[in-house]
Amino acid sequence: MALSLDEAQQLRADYYAALRAISTGKSYTIGTRTLTRADEKFIAEKFAEYDRIVTALECGRSDGISAFRIMPRDL
């Protein structure tokens, strides 16, 4: 799922707001999902995920693992 920086920042802000609401014992709605105190771990994981994505996008890195190939040569 490719996100723009603005989209990732908005999602991070939404999950942060959800964490704040849950910390006061309230339920919170994002889109069609209603999240309650029991979902605190899920929300914290999603916030951390979007925080990593935002950090990567701000640094100019793409999301994912960098891979490269090494070709051994017999000289």
C-alpha positions in Angstrom: 0.0 0.0 0.0 1.7 3.2 -1.2 0.9 6.2 0.8 1.8 9.8 0.3 3.4 11.7 3.1 0.2 13.7 3.8 -1.9 10.5 3.9 0.5 8.9 6.3 0.6 11.9 8.5 -3.2 12.1 8.7 -3.4 8.4 9.6 -0.8 8.8 12.3 -2.7 11.8 13.7 -5.9 9.8 13.7 -4.4 6.9 15.6 -2.8 9.4 18.0 -6.2 10.9 18.7 -7.6 7.4 19.2 -4.9 6.6 21.7 -5.6 9.8 23.6 -9.4 9.1 23.6 -8.9 5.6 24.8 -6.5 6.7 27.6 -9.5 8.5 29.1 -11.7 5.4 28.8 -13.7 6.5 25.7 -14.4 4.6 22.5 -13.2 6.1 19.3 -14.3 5.8 15.6 -12.0 5.8 12.6 -13.9 5.3 9.4 -16.3 2.4 10.0 -14.5 0.9 12.9 -15.3 1.7 16.5 -12.4 1.1 18.8 -12.6 0.7 22.5 -10.3 0.4 25.4 -9.8 -3.3 24.6 -8.2 -2.3 21.3 -5.5 -0.2 22.8 -2.7 -2.6 21.8 -3.9 -2.6 18.2 -4.1 1.1 18.0 -0.6 1.5 19.6 0.8 -0.9 17.0 -0.9 1.0 14.1 0.3 4.3 15.4 3.9 3.0 15.6 3.6 1.6 12.0 2.4 4.9 10.6 5.1 6.8 12.6 7.7 4.6 11.0 6.2 5.2 7.5 6.1 9.0 8.1 9.7 9.0 9.3 10.8 7.0 6.2 8.9 9.3 3.8 10.3 12.4 5.5 13.8 11.1 5.0 13.1 10.3 1.4 13.3 6.5 1.8 10.7 4.2 0.4 8.8 1.8 2.6 10.3 -1.7 2.6 13.6 -3.4 2.7 16.5 -2.4 0.5 18.0 -5.3 -1.5 21.1 -5.6 -3.6 22.9 -8.3 -5.4 26.6 -9.3 -5.1 28.3 -11.1 -7.9 31.5 -12.9 -6.8 34.2 -12.8 -9.5 37.2 -15.0 -9.9 40.1 -12.6 -10.9 
